[in-house]
Amino acid sequence: MVAKMSSILNVIFTLASIVTQSNAINGKPCPPLGAVLPAPKQPSRDVIVAEAVKALKAKFDTITSALNDSAISIGVQSIWEDAPMVNLHFTPPVKNENGTKEVNIDTIYRIGSASKVFTVLSVLQQSISFEDRVTKYLPELSRNQKNGSDIEAVRWEEVTVGSLASHVSGIGRDMAFDIAVNPGMDSEWQKYGLPAADPKTRPKCAGILGSKACTGEDLLRNFVNRRPQFAPYTKPLYSNVGISLLELVVQNATGQTLDQLMKKNIFDPLNMKGTSLSTKPKRDSDAFIPKGEVFYTPSLGVFDSSGGMYSSTADMLKFGKAILRNQLGLSPAQTRKWLSPTAFTSSRGQAMGAPWEIQLADRIAPNGRLIPVYAKAGDLGSYHAMFALVPDYDLVISVMTGGPQITQFGIQTRLTSQVLRAIVPALDAVTKKEAEAKFVGLYTDDKSNSTIKLTIDDGPGLVIANWTIKGVDVIDNFNRYTSTYNPQSPRTNYRLTGTPRLYPSNLEAGNKKAWRMYFDQVDDAQGKLYDEEVVFDDGRCVNWGSMDRFTHDYLSLEEFYFTTGGDGRVQSLRPVAFELTLGKK
């Protein structure tokens, strides 16, 4: 029994050692999360992308051929191009006669909860700390809170601005959809076992189905009647109220309305003429209005900031470009932080952000690597929207629909997935083609007898096919570059047998751009066995923990940078720790 247990432990520890050292044979590429090659600057000009768009258009035509009273608008744009690469719109024969006659890129829809991105951005633009307690700006929440236990009363002093933005405050989801708002339905609800609502405290506003819209004052006075659902930072619980409280935070911090701030800081600078927070379009003819849609006109009052905005495909593409190009008052570091996940969800493929619904897509890149999609879905009546950013490819996606025929579960997510499946493989192919033309080749320094050969294969990044410095094969000897190496007790094999690959960093200075080298992970035979032993997916992908292990005199052996000339062509490659610059042949 002891011998058997020892054997099992030896297998486990051997596998762990394999992963730690990154020794691999035909290893599985596990690139660092993020772009594996530079995104193309003019993807629409490439025939590969053109063919993908053509195929997507055919699928779009098939989907819309069965629609009679519902519209769809899809836009996809590179942040480096002036025009969308995808610009698809369908106008149904049946629609409200006051609305647009033809759906196009400027047609206005209600975007539901995609509004939340604008509200959270407004918080960040005012430099309001996510760590601040919400009571710093809204002391009424504590003053109005009824006495009670942790089960009965929200501990508002524990709720932060960031927890509201990320749906981890633990407060309830809604106030507007409380069924007690309509006194005429009391007898009906009592038939189904509910008691009569308390006339003193029952909700008296909602902003939907003919009821009075709630003001900020209504929200602060009445929402304290809702009990907490979790303690703050326990787990995500989607809360429309939480985002609406952020509107009040911004207004109290600045003395200006959210309408004023959005117009000044977002809409006007980006010329987003079709976007508004709490007022419908000046002309109904600029909007798509499904026949019989009751949610087109009413303002949701204080809940507009959470789910009631209006916008168009053109405007949402402008908005996405401005976010990824840091043109909205946030520094690049602030934008990166904003796009970081803040909580797990029960979906293996989705994490929460502020307020991003981050999709960890592993079904769109040809090699199956993870691609983060920073998305925000929205629903209001028969309107459904999706706003998504794909930084790995500098891509912005807008999907908008309206009408009962496409009011299905997750319709905007399904449509966005179709777009990603069509466009991302094409963009991936273009990045490889452009990288091959720009980076692949032989880099040499004849004086020192040094050579680096870069190629491209089916995997991610650039492959280092040969790396010779001063006549020494660096790849064959890479494991010598450790503090534990003892030349008096040489090992028989020093080669890290995975493929060394280069991946772009986001660091640059002038005409120099940094890249990082990393070896592939554990080979398929041993890696699969390891993945079966551990209790989570992709267990062998531990690059985040094993990168940057090899250094000399404070310089990383895994750090490289390319130098480009004035024409954008690569001139040289420098493996930093070796202090040599190799010119491109």
C-alpha positions in Angstrom: 0.0 0.0 0.0 2.9 2.4 0.9 4.7 1.5 -2.3 1.6 2.1 -4.3 1.0 5.5 -2.7 4.6 6.4 -3.2 4.3 5.6 -6.9 1.2 7.8 -7.2 2.9 10.7 -5.5 5.9 10.3 -7.7 3.7 10.6 -10.8 2.1 13.8 -9.4 5.3 15.4 -8.3 7.0 14.5 -11.6 4.1 16.2 -13.5 4.3 19.2 -11.3 8.1 19.5 -12.0 7.4 19.2 -15.7 5.0 22.1 -15.6 7.3 24.3 -13.4 10.3 23.8 -15.7 8.3 24.1 -18.9 10.0 21.1 -20.4 8.0 19.9 -23.3 8.0 17.9 -26.5 5.7 19.3 -29.2 4.1 21.2 -26.3 0.8 22.8 -26.2 1.1 26.6 -26.9 -0.2 28.5 -23.9 0.6 32.1 -24.8 0.3 34.8 -22.2 -3.3 36.2 -22.2 -3.6 39.0 -24.8 -2.6 39.6 -28.4 -0.1 37.1 -29.7 0.8 39.2 -32.8 0.2 42.9 -33.6 -3.4 43.7 -34.7 -3.7 44.7 -38.4 -4.0 48.4 -39.1 -6.1 48.1 -42.3 -7.9 44.7 -42.1 -10.7 45.7 -44.4 -8.4 45.9 -47.3 -7.4 42.3 -47.0 -9.1 39.7 -49.2 -9.3 37.3 -46.3 -11.4 39.7 -44.3 -13.5 40.6 -47.3 -14.4 36.9 -47.8 -15.3 36.5 -44.2 -17.5 39.6 -44.3 -19.2 38.2 -47.4 -19.9 34.9 -45.6 -21.3 36.8 -42.6 -23.5 38.8 -44.9 -24.9 35.6 -46.4 -25.7 34.3 -42.9 -27.2 37.6 -42.0 -29.5 37.4 -45.0 -30.6 33.9 -44.0 -31.4 35.0 -40.5 -33.4 38.1 -41.6 -35.3 36.4 -44.4 -37.8 35.1 -41.9 -38.3 38.4 -40.1 -41.5 40.4 -40.6 -41.6 43.0 -37.8 -38.1 43.0 -36.3 -34.9 44.9 -37.2 -31.2 44.0 -36.8 -28.2 46.3 -37.1 -24.6 44.9 -36.9 -21.4 47.0 -37.0 -17.8 45.9 -36.7 -14.9 48.3 -36.9 -11.1 48.3 -36.4 -10.1 51.2 -34.1 -7.5 52.1 -36.9 -10.0 52.5 -39.7 -12.5 55.3 -40.5 -15.2 53.0 -41.8 -16.7 49.7 -40.5 -15.6 46.5 -42.0 -19.1 45.1 -41.2 -22.2 47.3 -41.7 -25.3 45.2 -41.9 -28.9 46.3 -41.4 -32.3 44.8 -42.0 -35.5 46.8 -42.3 -38.7 44.8 -41.6 -41.9 45.4 -43.7 -43.9 45.9 -40.5 -43.0 48.7 -38.1 -44.3 51.8 -36.4 -45.2 54.3 -39.1 -43.7 57.1 -37.1 -40.3 55.5 -37.1 -37.5 55.2 -39.7 -38.4 54.0 -43.1 -35.0 52.4 -43.6 -32.7 51.0 -41.0 -29.1 52.0 -41.4 -25.9 52.8 -39.4 -27.4 56.0 -37.9 -30.8 54.4 -36.9 -31.4 54.8 -33.2 -32.4 52.0 -30.9 -32.8 51.7 -27.1 -29.8 49.9 -25.8 -31.0 48.7 -22.4 -28.2 47.8 -20.0 -25.4 48.7 -22.4 -26.1 52.1 -20.8 -24.2 50.9 -17.8 -20.9 51.3 -19.6 -21.5 55.1 -20.0 -22.5 55.5 -16.4 -19.4 53.7 -15.0 -17.2 55.6 -17.4 -18.6 58.8 -16.0 -17.6 57.8 -12.5 -14.0 57.1 -13.7 -13.9 60.4 -15.6 -14.5 62.3 -12.4 -11.6 60.4 -10.6 -14.0 59.0 -8.0 -12.2 56.2 -6.3 -13.8 52.7 -6.5 -12.6 52.2 -2.9 -14.8 55.1 -1.6 -17.7 54.1 0.5 -21.0 55.0 -1.2 -22.1 56.8 1.9 -19.4 59.3 1.3 -21.5 60.7 -1.5 -25.0 59.4 -0.5 -25.2 59.7 3.3 -29.0 59.4 3.0 -28.6 55.6 2.5 -27.4 55.3 6.1 -29.8 57.8 7.5 -32.8 56.2 5.8 -31.8 52.6 6.6 -34.2 50.9 8.9 -32.7 49.1 12.0 -32.3 45.4 11.6 -29.9 42.5 11.6 -27.5 41.7 8.8 -30.2 39.7 7.2 -32.7 42.5 7.3 -30.7 45.7 6.6 -27.9 46.6 4.1 -24.7 47.6 5.8 -24.2 50.6 3.5 -21.0 51.6 5.2 -19.5 48.4 3.7 -20.7 49.1 0.2 -18.1 50.8 -2.1 -18.4 52.6 -5.3 -16.5 49.8 -7.0 -18.8 47.1 -5.6 -21.8 48.9 -7.2 -20.0 49.2 -10.5 -19.1 45.5 -10.5 -22.4 44.0 -9.2 -20.7 42.7 -6.0 -22.4 45.0 -3.5 -24.8 42.4 -2.4 -27.8 44.7 -2.7 -31.0 43.7 -4.6 -31.4 43.8 -8.3 -34.3 46.1 -9.0 -36.9 48.5 -7.6 -38.7 49.4 -10.8 -40.1 45.8 -11.4 -41.7 45.4 -8.0 -45.2 44.0 -8.7 -46.7 45.8 -5.8 -46.4 49.1 -7.7 -49.8 48.6 -9.2 -52.5 48.7 -6.4 -55.1 47.4 -8.8 -53.4 44.1 -8.9 -53.5 43.4 -5.2 -56.4 41.1 -5.3 -54.8 39.2 -8.1 -51.5 38.6 -6.3 -53.4 37.5 -3.2 -55.0 34.7 -5.2 -51.5 33.4 -5.6 -50.6 33.5 -1.9 -49.0 36.9 -1.5 -50.2 39.2 1.4 -51.6 42.6 0.8 -48.9 45.3 0.3 -48.3 47.8 3.1 -50.0 51.0 1.9 -47.4 53.1 3.8 -44.3 51.6 2.3 -45.4 50.0 -1.0 -43.5 51.2 -4.1 -45.2 54.0 -5.9 -42.9 54.6 -8.9 -41.3 52.5 -11.6 -41.3 54.2 -14.9 -42.7 51.3 -16.8 -46.2 50.3 -18.0 -47.7 53.7 -17.3 -46.3 54.1 -13.7 -44.5 57.3 -12.6 -40.8 57.3 -13.2 -38.6 57.2 -10.0 -36.4 60.1 -9.1 -33.1 59.9 -7.3 -34.9 61.0 -4.2 -37.4 58.1 -4.5 -34.5 55.7 -4.9 -32.7 56.9 -1.8 -35.8 57.0 0.3 -37.4 53.8 -0.7 -34.7 51.3 -1.7 -33.6 50.9 1.9 -36.8 48.9 2.4 -35.1 46.1 0.4 -33.2 43.6 2.4 -29.6 42.6 1.4 -29.1 39.6 -0.8 -25.5 38.9 0.2 -22.7 40.5 2.2 -20.7 42.9 -0.1 -18.0 41.1 -2.2 -19.5 37.7 -1.7 -20.5 37.0 -5.3 -21.9 38.8 -8.4 -25.6 39.7 -8.3 -26.7 41.8 -11.2 -28.1 45.1 -9.9 -29.8 47.8 -11.9 -30.2 49.8 -8.7 -26.5 49.7 -8.1 -25.7 51.5 -11.3 -28.4 54.0 -10.7 -26.9 54.8 -7.4 -23.7 55.6 -9.3 -25.6 58.2 -11.2 -26.4 59.9 -7.9 -22.8 59.5 -6.7 -21.5 61.4 -9.7 -24.1 64.1 -9.5 -23.4 64.7 -5.7 -19.7 64.7 -6.3 -19.8 67.2 -9.2 -23.0 69.2 -8.8 -23.9 68.4 -12.4 -26.5 66.0 -13.8 -25.3 62.8 -15.5 -27.0 64.1 -18.7 -24.7 67.2 -18.6 -21.6 65.3 -17.8 -22.2 62.7 -20.6 -22.9 65.4 -23.1 -19.8 67.3 -22.2 -17.4 64.4 -21.8 -18.6 61.8 -24.2 -21.4 62.7 -26.6 -20.1 66.1 -27.9 -16.4 65.2 -28.1 -17.2 62.1 -30.2 -20.0 63.7 -32.2 -22.5 61.1 -31.0 -25.5 62.9 -32.3 -27.9 59.9 -32.0 -27.1 59.1 -28.3 -29.0 60.4 -25.3 -29.5 59.4 -21.7 -33.0 60.4 -20.6 -34.6 62.0 -23.7 -35.9 60.2 -26.8 -34.6 61.2 -30.2 -35.8 64.6 -31.4 -37.4 62.9 -34.4 -39.1 59.5 -34.2 -38.2 59.1 -37.9 -34.5 58.7 -36.8 -35.3 55.6 -34.7 -36.5 52.1 -35.3 -39.8 51.6 -33.4 -41.3 48.1 -33.4 -45.0 48.1 -33.9 -46.7 48.2 -30.6 -43.5 48.7 -28.6 -44.4 50.3 -25.2 -40.8 50.9 -24.2 -39.7 53.3 -26.9 -40.9 56.5 -25.4 -41.1 56.4 -21.6 -38.2 57.7 -19.5 -37.2 55.3 -16.8 -36.2 58.3 -14.6 -33.3 57.5 -12.3 -33.0 54.1 -14.0 -32.2 55.5 -17.4 -28.5 55.4 -16.4 -28.9 51.7 -15.8 -30.9 50.7 -18.8 -32.7 53.4 -20.7 -30.3 55.1 -23.1 -30.7 55.6 -26.9 -28.0 55.1 -29.4 -27.1 54.1 -32.9 -24.6 51.7 -34.5 -22.4 54.5 -35.7 -22.3 56.1 -32.3 -21.5 52.9 -30.4 -18.6 52.2 -32.8 -17.2 55.7 -32.2 -17.6 55.1 -28.5 -15.7 51.8 -28.6 -12.9 53.2 -30.7 -12.5 56.1 -28.2 -12.3 53.7 -25.3 -9.5 51.5 -26.8 -7.6 54.6 -28.1 -7.8 56.3 -24.6 -9.6 59.3 -25.9 -12.1 59.8 -23.1 -10.0 61.2 -20.3 -8.6 57.9 -19.0 -4.9 57.1 -19.3 -3.9 53.9 -20.9 -3.2 52.4 -17.4 -6.7 53.5 -16.2 -8.3 51.9 -19.3 -6.4 48.7 -18.8 -7.5 48.6 -15.1 -11.1 49.3 -16.2 -11.0 46.3 -18.5 -9.8 44.0 -15.7 -12.1 41.4 -14.3 -13.3 41.9 -10.7 -15.2 38.7 -9.9 -15.8 35.2 -11.1 -19.3 33.9 -12.1 -20.7 30.4 -12.2 -19.9 30.3 -15.9 -16.4 29.0 -16.7 -16.5 31.2 -19.8 -17.5 34.5 -18.2 -16.1 36.9 -15.6 -17.5 40.1 -14.2 -16.0 43.6 -14.7 -17.2 47.1 -14.0 -19.7 46.6 -15.6 -18.2 44.4 -18.2 -19.5 40.9 -18.9 -16.1 39.4 -19.9 -16.4 36.5 -22.2 -13.3 34.2 -22.2 -13.8 32.9 -25.8 -11.9 29.7 -26.6 -13.9 28.7 -29.8 -12.9 31.4 -32.2 -9.1 31.5 -32.6 -7.8 28.7 -34.8 -5.4 27.4 -32.1 -8.1 27.5 -29.4 -6.4 30.1 -27.2 -8.4 32.3 -24.9 -9.6 35.6 -26.3 -11.2 38.1 -23.8 -14.2 39.8 -25.1 -15.3 42.8 -23.0 -19.0 43.0 -23.6 -22.2 44.5 -22.2 -25.6 43.2 -23.1 -28.8 45.2 -22.8 -32.5 44.4 -22.9 -35.5 46.7 -22.7 -38.9 45.5 -24.0 -38.3 44.1 -27.4 -35.0 46.0 -27.8 -31.8 44.0 -27.4 -28.2 45.3 -27.7 -24.6 44.1 -27.4 -21.6 46.4 -27.2 -18.2 44.5 -27.3 -14.5 45.3 -27.4 -11.9 42.8 -28.5 -8.5 44.4 -27.7 -6.5 41.5 -29.0 -7.6 42.5 -32.5 -8.4 46.3 -31.8 -12.0 45.5 -32.6 -15.3 47.1 -31.7 -18.7 45.3 -32.2 -22.2 46.7 -32.0 -25.3 44.6 -32.3 -28.8 46.1 -32.0 -32.1 44.5 -32.5 -35.7 45.5 -32.0 -39.0 43.6 -32.4 -40.8 40.6 -31.0 -39.6 38.0 -33.5 -36.0 38.2 -32.1 -36.9 38.6 -28.5 -35.3 35.3 -27.5 -33.0 34.3 -24.7 -29.5 35.8 -25.2 -30.3 36.8 -28.8 -27.6 39.6 -28.8 -25.0 37.2 -27.4 -25.8 34.6 -30.1 -25.6 37.2 -32.9 -22.3 38.5 -31.5 -21.0 35.0 -31.4 -21.8 34.6 -35.0 -19.9 37.8 -35.8 -16.9 36.7 -33.8 -16.8 33.2 -35.4 -16.8 34.8 -38.8 -14.4 37.7 -38.3 -11.8 36.6 -35.7 -10.3 33.7 -37.7 -10.0 36.0 -40.7 -8.3 38.7 -38.6 -6.0 36.0 -37.1 -5.0 34.9 -40.6 -4.2 38.5 -41.5 -2.1 39.1 -38.4 0.0 36.0 -39.3 0.3 37.2 -42.9 1.4 40.7 -41.9 3.7 39.4 -39.2 5.4 37.0 -41.7 6.1 39.9 -44.0 7.3 42.2 -41.3 9.1 40.1 -38.7 10.0 36.7 -40.2 13.5 36.2 -41.4 17.1 36.1 -40.4 18.7 38.5 -37.9 22.5 38.5 -37.7 25.6 40.1 -36.2 28.5 38.8 -38.1 31.1 40.3 -35.8 29.9 38.2 -32.9 28.9 35.2 -34.9 25.3 35.7 -33.7 22.1 34.6 -35.5 18.4 34.5 -34.7 15.9 33.0 -37.2 12.2 33.8 -36.8 9.4 31.8 -38.5 5.7 31.4 -38.2 3.8 28.1 -37.8 0.2 27.1 -37.0 0.6 28.2 -33.4 0.5 31.6 -31.8 3.3 34.3 -32.0 6.6 34.1 -33.7 8.7 31.0 -33.6 12.4 31.3 -32.7 13.8 28.6 -35.0 17.4 29.3 -34.3 19.1 31.4 -31.6 22.8 31.5 -31.7 24.8 34.1 -29.6 28.6 34.2 -30.0 28.5 30.8 -31.6 26.5 29.3 -28.7 23.1 27.6 -29.3 21.0 29.5 -26.7 18.0 27.2 -27.0 20.0 24.0 -26.4 21.6 25.6 -23.3 18.7 27.6 -21.9 18.5 25.6 -18.7 22.1 26.5 -17.9 21.0 30.1 -17.3 19.8 29.4 -13.8 21.3 30.1 -10.3 21.2 26.3 -9.6 23.5 25.4 -12.6 26.7 23.8 -11.5 29.3 23.3 -14.2 31.0 20.7 -12.1 27.9 18.5 -12.2 26.6 18.9 -15.8 23.3 17.5 -16.7 23.0 15.4 -19.8 20.4 17.5 -21.5 19.9 21.3 -21.0 17.5 21.8 -23.8 14.0 23.2 -23.0 12.3 21.0 -25.6 9.2 23.1 -26.1 9.1 25.7 -29.0 10.3 29.1 -28.0 7.9 31.8 -29.1 7.9 35.6 -29.2 4.8 37.5 -28.1 4.3 41.3 -28.3 4.4 43.3 -25.1 2.5 46.5 -24.8 5.7 48.4 -24.0 7.3 50.7 -26.5 9.6 53.7 -26.7 10.0 55.6 -29.9 10.8 53.1 -32.7 11.4 50.3 -30.2 8.7 47.7 -29.3 9.2 45.1 -26.6 8.4 41.4 -27.1 8.6 38.5 -24.6 9.8 35.0 -25.2 8.1 32.0 -23.8 8.5 28.2 -24.3 5.4 26.0 -25.0 3.8 24.2 -22.2 3.7 20.5 -21.3 3.5 18.1 -24.2 0.2 16.5 -25.1 0.8 13.0 -23.6 2.0 14.2 -20.2 0.0 17.4 -20.3 -3.3 15.5 -20.7 -2.4 13.3 -17.8 -1.7 16.3 -15.7 -4.9 18.0 -16.7 -6.8 14.8 -15.6 -5.1 14.9 -12.2 -5.9 18.6 -11.4 -9.4 19.9 -10.7 -9.5 22.7 -13.2 -9.2 23.3 -17.0 -5.9 24.0 -18.7 -3.9 23.1 -15.6 -0.7 23.0 -17.6 -1.0 26.6 -18.8 1.0 28.3 -16.0 2.9 30.8 -18.0 1.8 33.6 -15.6 3.8 31.9 -12.9 6.8 30.7 -14.8 7.6 33.7 -17.1 10.7 35.8 -16.4 12.6 33.1 -14.5 15.9 33.6 -16.3 17.7 36.9 -15.6 21.3 38.1 -15.7 22.5 41.4 -14.2 18.8 42.5 -13.8 18.1 41.9 -17.5 15.6 39.2 -18.6 16.8 36.6 -21.1 13.2 36.4 -22.2 13.0 40.1 -23.2 13.5 41.3 -26.8 12.8 44.4 -28.8 12.4 45.2 -32.4 13.6 48.5 -33.9 11.7 49.9 -36.9 12.8 52.5 -39.4 10.8 55.6 -40.5 9.1 53.5 -43.2 7.8 51.1 -40.5 10.0 48.2 -41.6 11.8 46.2 -39.0 15.5 46.9 -39.0 16.9 44.9 -36.1 16.1 42.6 -33.1 17.9 42.8 -29.8 17.9 40.0 -27.2 18.3 42.4 -24.3 20.2 40.4 -21.8 22.9 39.5 -24.3 23.5 43.2 -25.2 23.7 42.6 -28.9 21.7 44.0 -31.8 21.1 41.8 -34.8 20.3 43.3 -38.1 17.5 41.9 -40.3 18.6 40.4 -43.5 
